[in-house]
């Protein structure tokens, strides 16, 4: 069974750093793009960033460029999303997603369970 | 960047009704359009990809179609379990933008 299992909920203060994870299993981790989607409370879905674990090629949505870093460790089939300095506006649910097919142009066919990030002083 | 404009933002329909949701792309995206369903408090799920191909396990009352840059999600015979928010998404190229969402409720 193809699965994406994300790390648990986080409560952080503004200015702190954070790295959340997403472990893929049941498929060839290095040959499918994997990404992150943000959902702020009561709001819609926003694509954040995507990475190809095979060669670490990355793409970012413009609003998130420079605000977050996506990475992947293919030795442990895990993708990450990290912040160096959190803001209250980063408070949201973050979903890890796998792209169907072996190209960037594919639908998100598998979703992780979500990681809730709360940033509050 | 390609913009995805989804309408309506919400709708209320009776069980058994036919429901239609529209998504318009600001430029050509071929058929690289997906539809997702998010039930209240749940993780989004893929319903349709390539504009009209049903994802595995999706009930046949869901269907998708395209006409140029206009895409449509149809739910034939709305069921109580279809309550939720539906999103379209362009995956032709980055940014992999979502529509604003359509909230579907039962009248």
Contacts between the chains, C-beta under 8 A, distances in Angstrom:
chain1	res1	chain2	res2	distance
A	35	B	96	7.6
A	37	B	44	7.8
A	44	B	85	7.7
A	44	B	87	6.7
A	44	B	98	6.3
A	44	B	99	7.9
A	44	B	100	5.5
A	44	B	101	4.4
A	45	B	36	7.4
A	45	B	38	7.7
A	45	B	44	6.5
A	45	B	87	5.4
A	45	B	89	7.8
A	45	B	98	4.5
A	45	B	101	7.3
A	46	B	98	6.8
A	47	B	89	7.8
A	47	B	95	6.1
A	47	B	96	4.4
A	47	B	97	6.5
A	47	B	98	6.5
A	50	B	94	7.4
A	50	B	96	7.1
A	59	B	94	4.7
A	61	B	94	7.6
A	61	B	95	4.8
A	61	B	96	7.8
A	62	B	1	7.4
A	62	B	95	6.7
A	95	B	43	6.7
A	95	B	44	7.1
A	99	B	91	7.8
A	100	B	46	7.9
A	100	B	49	6.6
A	104	B	91	7.9
A	104	B	93	7.9
A	104	B	94	7.1
A	105	B	32	5.7
A	105	B	91	5.5
A	105	B	92	6.2
A	105	B	93	7.0
A	106	B	49	7.7
A	106	B	91	6.1
A	107	B	34	3.8
A	107	B	46	5.5
A	107	B	49	3.9
A	107	B	50	7.9
A	107	B	55	7.8
A	107	B	89	7.2
A	107	B	91	5.8
A	108	B	34	7.1
A	108	B	36	7.4
A	108	B	44	7.9
A	108	B	46	6.2
A	108	B	89	7.5
A	109	B	46	5.2
A	109	B	49	7.5
A	109	B	55	6.8
A	111	B	43	5.0
A	111	B	44	5.9
A	111	B	45	7.0
A	111	B	46	8.0
A	112	B	43	7.6
A	113	B	43	6.1
A	114	B	43	6.0
